[in-house]
Amino acid sequence: MMTPKGPQLAVLPGAAEDDTSPGAQVLQPSGWLMPKGYANGMAAEGRIVVTGGVIGWDAEERLADGFVAQVRQTLSNIAEILAEAGARPEHLVRLTWYVVDMDEYLTNLKELGKIYRTVFGAHYPAMALVQVVRLVEKAARVEIEATAVIPR
């Protein structure tokens, strides 16, 4: 009998099995430390919803003032886009954050965590964070792409 190579994979249910369950599963290799504020991977079946790069402006395209305010508005904008498809924040399986200043992100982690939980709750999908030279809108400090899966 062959012994599998590499870490074993644990699949953790995203929520209790009922008709409101998002159906997403957190993928956590056994022996790995649990990440804080994100998942290493997600698995889900259903209707895929993706956003473009969403920034922190309002419906009239006025940017919020400052990094933290832009993150708050960006997350709210993503929640509104998801709602248009009938999705909720717990259907998120991936977020990719683009920031123009990594130190600005790291300095504000505690406040960003509070804002995140206010908008999306305690659901943490797979996430990536990338520092970029600039965004298309010069005054934008953050841009986030989202992928959600609405269960069948």
For each residue, the residues with C-beta under 8 A, 3 or more apart:
1:
2:
3:
4: 8
5:
6:
7: 29 30 31 32
8: 4 29 30 31
9: 27 28 29 30
10: 27 28 29 30
11: 25 26 27 28 43
12: 25 26 27 28
13: 16 17 21 25 26
14: 21 22 23 24 25 26 42 44 90 123
15: 18 20 21 22 90
16: 13 21
17: 13 21
18: 15 21
19:
20: 15
21: 13 14 15 16 17 18 151
22: 14 15 44 88 90 91 123 149 151
23: 14 44 45 46 149 151 152
24: 14 42 43 44 90 91 92 93 125 149 151
25: 11 12 13 14 42 43 44
26: 11 12 13 14 39 40 41 42
27: 9 10 11 12 39 40 41 42 43
28: 9 10 11 12 32 34 39 40 41
29: 7 8 9 10 32 40
30: 7 8 9 10
31: 7 8
32: 7 28 29 40
33:
34: 28
35: 38 39 40 124
36:
37: 113 116 124 127
38: 35 124 125 126 127
39: 26 27 28 35 42 124 125 126 127
40: 26 27 28 29 32 35 126
41: 26 27 28 126
42: 14 24 25 26 27 39 93 94 125 126
43: 11 24 25 27
44: 14 22 23 24 25 91 93 149 151
45: 23 149 151 152
46: 23 91 149 150 151 152
47: 85 149 150 152
48: 147 148 149
49: 81 82 85 87 91 146 147 148 149 150
50: 145 146 147 148
51: 54 78 81 82 144 145 146 147
52: 145
53: 98 135 136 143 144 145
54: 51 74 77 78 81 143 144 145 146
55: 63 70 74 77 135 137 140 142 143
56: 63 64 69 70 71 72 73 74 77 140 141 142
57: 60 61 62 63 64 73 77 137 140
58: 61 62 64 73
59:
60: 57
61: 57 58
62: 57 58
63: 55 56 57 70 73 137 139 140
64: 56 57 58 69 70 72 73
65: 69
66: 69 70 141
67: 70 71 99 101 104 105 108 141 142
68: 71 72 108 111 112 115
69: 56 64 65 66 72 73
70: 55 56 63 64 66 67 73 74 140 141 142
71: 56 67 68 74 75 108 112 115 142
72: 56 64 68 69 75 76 115 119
73: 56 57 58 63 64 69 70 76 77
74: 54 55 56 70 71 77 78 142 143 144
75: 71 72 78 79 115 116 119 120 144
76: 72 73 79 80 119
77: 54 55 56 57 73 74 80 81
78: 51 54 74 75 81 82 144 146
79: 75 76 82 83 89 119 120
80: 76 77 83 84
81: 49 51 54 77 78 84 85 146
82: 49 51 78 79 85 87 88 89 91 92 146 148
83: 79 80 86 87 88
84: 80 81
85: 47 49 81 82 148 150
86: 83 150
87: 49 82 83 91 148 150
88: 22 82 83 91
89: 79 82 92 119 120 121 123
90: 14 15 22 24 120 121 123
91: 22 24 44 46 49 82 87 88 148 149 150 151
92: 24 82 89 95 120 123 125 146 147 148
93: 24 42 44 125 126 147 148 149
94: 42 125 126 127 128 146 147
95: 92 125 126 127 128 144 145 146 147
96: 127 128 129 130 144 145
97: 105 127 128 129 130 142 143 144
98: 53 130 131 132 135 142 143 144 145
99: 67 102 104 105 129 130 131 132 141 142
100: 104 131 132 133 134 135 140 141 142
101: 67 104 105 131 141
102: 99 105 106 129 131
103: 106 107
104: 67 99 100 101 107 108 141
105: 67 97 99 101 102 108 109 112 129 142
106: 102 103 109
107: 103 104
108: 67 68 71 104 105 111 112
109: 105 106 112 113
110: 113 114
111: 68 108 114 115
112: 68 71 105 108 109 115 116
113: 37 109 110 116 117
114: 110 111 117 118
115: 68 71 72 75 111 112 118 119
116: 37 75 112 113 119 120
117: 113 114 120 121 122
118: 114 115
119: 72 75 76 79 89 115 116
120: 75 79 89 90 92 116 117 123
121: 89 90 117
122: 117
123: 14 22 89 90 92 120
124: 35 37 38 39 127
125: 24 38 39 42 92 93 94 95 147
126: 38 39 40 41 42 93 94 95
127: 37 38 39 94 95 96 97 124
128: 94 95 96 97
129: 96 97 99 102 105
130: 96 97 98 99
131: 98 99 100 101 102
132: 98 99 100 135
133: 100
134: 100 138
135: 53 55 98 100 132 138 140 141 142 143
136: 53 140
137: 55 57 63 140
138: 134 135
139: 63
140: 55 56 57 63 70 100 135 136 137 143
141: 56 66 67 70 99 100 101 104 135
142: 55 56 67 70 71 74 97 98 99 100 105 135
143: 53 54 55 74 97 98 135 140
144: 51 53 54 74 75 78 95 96 97 98
145: 50 51 52 53 54 95 96 98
146: 49 50 51 54 78 81 82 92 94 95
147: 48 49 50 51 92 93 94 95 125
148: 48 49 50 82 85 87 91 92 93
149: 22 23 24 44 45 46 47 48 49 91 93
150: 46 47 49 85 86 87 91
151: 21 22 23 24 44 45 46 91
152: 23 45 46 47
